[in-house]
Every structure is written in structure tokens, then in C-alpha cells.
Amino acid sequence: MIQPELQTIRDLVRWSASRFGEAGLVFGHGTDNAFDEALLLVRHALHLPAQFPDYLLASAVTADEREAVLELIHRRIDTRKPAAYLTHEAWFAGLQFYVDERVLVPRSPVAEWIERGFQPWLEPDAVEQVLDLCTGGGCIGIACAAHFENAHVDLVDISPAALEVATRNVERHDLQDWVRVVESDLFGAIDAQRYQLIISNPPYVPATEMQQLAEEFRHEPEIGLLADREGLDVVVRILAQAADYLDEDGILVVEVGNSREMLVECFPDVPFLWLEFERGGHGVFLLEAAQVKESRSVFEAARQT
């Protein structure tokens, strides 16, 4: 692990990326390629900020710094853990979050629309109540609190362990007066109130797909990924109940990923609007409150079958 020929930050990044390729690592938890993953881990080991000038890549590293980098790189290869679990650091919608194995690594493309304020469906300054279902570490709801300046946000999850992480992130961003953490099975423990935005990245991976996931994804909590009924169990439950909690001008936004085709097949007459993303991503639908209400009987029937 000494590797004395690795003299600069650039050397370490190039060498690490090569080792990642050699080991056949899989990416998708904040980065999508070996070089970005290597840069992330090298930067973290050297205590550098997320953004730094390119000329620093030519900077020489000390022997201790090199050893720290190589130790982290080898941990990534040997454990196959996502980088975020090694650094306990992830970024979402321009904000930094703490993460560990109690929650999924934030990577939802919906961050892009949170930054846009879901315009034209919502007027950001007028949004006062947001509900983040299946919040995990709280990144989606906290990002909403940051981008909707007048909004109170409820972070809801069934997992007490995940909510410990969410609480830590609420405190990290000093949002205790604006964000509430609630242990609940979806709407079960939610007070009767209306939200302008209900947003969720629920479990939607069917059992057959879970068996095919790369080892990196198997480090994430299964409760945040696996869903019965071909991945649609939790999604259908949300659809069946959301009308009772949406403001009349509110919207429901749910990520279903690769379960999109199955959802459309099950509900061919529901006018799902599939959001488009400039930075990549798919499988996120938007429904207006009136549309959710109109289809409630269909959703409820599907829930009971």
C-alpha cells in the first residue's frame, strides 16, 4: 500500500480509477464512473472541499496523506460499500447530508425539480406544508425546506433507525423549527391536515430485481428498496390515500424508477405526468390533487386486491 511513485493528487486519482476498473466496481450512489468516484474518495481522505481548483491536482502529497488515500481506496474495493458509506457524506440538491447504512444513499433525480420549485404547478413562496413520505435520511424533505422558504415539512418513515439519521440531518441544517420527524407507516400517524406537496421516493424494487442488484446496492437497507406486488405495493398505498391529505391545489410526486411500465399497465387511464430531467433520471410521476381524487376508487380497488 506504500506506492511511493504516486506523488500528486492527480496520480492518486488516476491510480484509484484504474484499480476500480480492475476490480469491476459498480457505481450509482452519487457518481456514475470510476474517475468521479476516485476523485470523491481522494478528496475526502485529503480533507479537501467538494470544489477546488484544478491546478491543485498537481500538488504533491505527503507520505501520510498517500497512506490515508490508499487505505480508503482499498476499503472501497474490499468491502464494495458505496463511497458515501465510507465517507458518511452525500450531496443532494446542493446540500450536504450525513449518511450511513441505516438509510439509502440519496441519488433521486427529483432534486432537480425541488431546485426549480416544481413550477409551474406550485408557487414556491406560497408553499406552506410539505410531506416527505419514506424519507430515509431526510434529504428530500430537508431540500424542500431549503428551497421552499415558507414551508413546514414533515419527514415520515416507518424505520426508527432511518429517522435517527434524518433527525441528525435536520439538526445539521438547523431546521428544527421548520422540519418535523414522524415515525409512521405512510399516513398512519399523520395528523389530519393538507399539504401543497406530497413527495416520496418509496421502496419500488421487485423481488426478482433485488436478486440481480450489484453488491454495492446490497449494503443499503432492504426496507428502503424492496416492495411486494412487483414493486408497486407501497406506491399503490400512497395513491389510494393521498387525496385525503392533498390541498386542493396540491401535487403528488412519486419516484417509481423501473416500475414505471408496470404502474402504467396497472392504471392505463390515470394521466400520470412523467417528469423530464436535464441531468438524467427517469421514473418520477406527478399528479395534481384533482387527478388523484378522480382516480381514488381505482387506486383503492387495486390496494384491496
Secondary structure by P-SEA (a helix, b strand, c coil): ccccccccaaaaaaaaaaaaaaaccccccccccaaaaaaaaaaaaaccccccccccccccccaaaaaaaaaaaaaaaaacccccccccccccccbbbbbccccccccccaaaaaaaccccccccccccbbbbcccccaaaaaaaaaaaccbbbbbbbccaaaaaaaaaaaaaacccccbbbbbcccccccccccccbbbbbcccccaaaaaaccccccccccccccccccccaaaaaaaacccccccccbbbbbbbccaaaaaaaaccccbbbbbbbccccccbbbbcaaaaaaaaaaaaaaaac
